[in-house]
């Protein structure tokens, strides 16, 4: 028993906690990535349904026009975009970016191996 390090139990429990947190974090990221894909499809369908994609080329061509005409045209064209769905898509996109940054920032901790505490007697 004297061969075991003094803080072995604490180190093992800390590693188990990190592994559990890692799986929750990966599950959360996977869920948000799946919902981002579904929301992208919904936004695309809504934009086709409302005719937004046809107006984009006209909207970019209107930049060459006078500023007052541009603002009037922007008020008219804003009715054709699904702003509610675009807002939800943007929020989910931000959560995916934040979770990816968390995983990237704490990658050393999240990818630690737990098997380093195995006590093999030969």
C-alpha positions as CSV (number, residue, x, y, z in Angstrom):
1,X,0.0,0.0,0.0
2,X,3.0,2.3,0.5
3,X,3.7,2.3,-3.2
4,X,0.6,4.3,-4.1
5,X,0.9,8.1,-4.3
6,X,-0.8,9.9,-1.5
7,X,-3.2,11.9,-3.6
8,X,-4.2,9.1,-6.0
9,X,-7.9,9.1,-5.1
10,X,-8.2,12.9,-5.6
11,X,-6.4,12.7,-9.0
12,X,-8.6,9.8,-10.2
13,X,-11.8,11.6,-9.1
14,X,-10.7,14.8,-10.8
15,X,-10.0,12.9,-14.0
16,X,-13.4,11.2,-13.9
17,X,-15.1,14.6,-13.4
18,X,-13.2,16.0,-16.4
19,X,-14.2,13.0,-18.6
20,X,-17.9,13.3,-17.6
21,X,-17.8,17.0,-18.4
22,X,-16.1,16.3,-21.7
23,X,-18.9,14.0,-22.8
24,X,-21.6,16.5,-21.8
25,X,-19.7,19.2,-23.6
26,X,-19.4,17.1,-26.8
27,X,-23.1,16.1,-26.6
28,X,-24.1,19.8,-26.2
29,X,-21.9,20.8,-29.2
30,X,-23.3,17.9,-31.3
31,X,-26.9,18.9,-30.4
32,X,-26.3,22.5,-31.3
33,X,-24.6,21.5,-34.6
34,X,-27.5,19.3,-35.5
35,X,-30.0,22.1,-34.7
36,X,-27.8,24.6,-36.7
37,X,-28.1,22.3,-39.7
38,X,-31.9,22.0,-39.3
39,X,-32.3,25.7,-38.8
40,X,-30.1,26.4,-41.9
41,X,-32.5,24.3,-43.9
42,X,-35.6,26.0,-42.4
43,X,-34.1,29.5,-43.2
44,X,-33.3,28.4,-46.7
45,X,-36.9,27.1,-47.2
46,X,-38.4,30.2,-45.8
47,X,-36.2,32.4,-48.0
48,X,-37.3,30.5,-51.1
49,X,-40.9,30.6,-49.9
50,X,-40.8,34.4,-49.4
51,X,-38.8,35.1,-52.5
52,X,-35.8,36.5,-50.7
53,X,-33.2,35.0,-52.9
54,X,-34.5,36.7,-56.0
55,X,-34.2,40.1,-54.4
56,X,-30.6,39.7,-53.2
57,X,-29.2,40.3,-56.7
58,X,-31.5,43.4,-57.2
59,X,-30.5,44.6,-53.7
60,X,-26.8,44.4,-54.5
61,X,-27.4,46.2,-57.8
62,X,-29.2,48.9,-56.0
63,X,-26.1,50.0,-54.1
64,X,-25.1,52.0,-57.2
65,X,-28.4,54.0,-56.9
66,X,-28.9,57.2,-54.8
67,X,-28.9,56.8,-51.0
68,X,-32.5,57.9,-50.5
69,X,-33.7,55.4,-53.1
70,X,-31.6,52.7,-51.4
71,X,-33.2,53.3,-48.0
72,X,-36.7,53.2,-49.6
73,X,-35.9,50.0,-51.4
74,X,-34.4,48.4,-48.2
75,X,-37.7,49.1,-46.4
76,X,-39.6,47.3,-49.1
77,X,-37.2,44.4,-49.4
78,X,-37.1,43.8,-45.6
79,X,-40.6,42.4,-45.8
80,X,-39.4,39.5,-47.8
81,X,-36.8,38.1,-45.3
82,X,-37.7,35.7,-42.5
83,X,-36.0,37.8,-39.7
84,X,-37.3,35.7,-36.9
85,X,-35.8,32.5,-38.3
86,X,-32.6,34.3,-39.2
87,X,-32.3,35.6,-35.6
88,X,-32.7,32.1,-34.2
89,X,-30.2,30.7,-36.6
90,X,-27.7,33.4,-35.6
91,X,-28.2,32.7,-31.9
92,X,-27.6,28.9,-32.4
93,X,-24.6,29.8,-34.6
94,X,-23.1,31.9,-31.8
95,X,-23.6,29.1,-29.3
96,X,-21.8,26.7,-31.6
97,X,-18.9,29.2,-32.0
98,X,-18.7,29.6,-28.2
99,X,-18.7,25.9,-27.5
100,X,-16.1,25.4,-30.2
101,X,-13.9,28.1,-28.5
102,X,-14.4,26.4,-25.1
103,X,-13.3,23.1,-26.5
104,X,-10.4,24.6,-28.3
105,X,-9.3,26.7,-25.2
106,X,-9.5,23.8,-22.8
107,X,-8.4,21.0,-25.2
108,X,-5.4,20.1,-22.9
109,X,-7.7,19.4,-20.0
110,X,-10.5,17.8,-22.1
111,X,-8.2,15.3,-23.8
112,X,-6.3,14.1,-20.8
113,X,-6.1,10.3,-20.5
114,X,-7.5,8.7,-17.4
115,X,-5.6,5.5,-17.8
116,X,-2.4,7.1,-16.4
117,X,-3.6,6.2,-12.9
118,X,-3.9,2.5,-13.6
119,X,-1.9,0.6,-11.0
120,X,-0.5,-2.5,-12.7
121,X,1.3,-5.0,-10.5
122,X,3.6,-7.4,-12.3
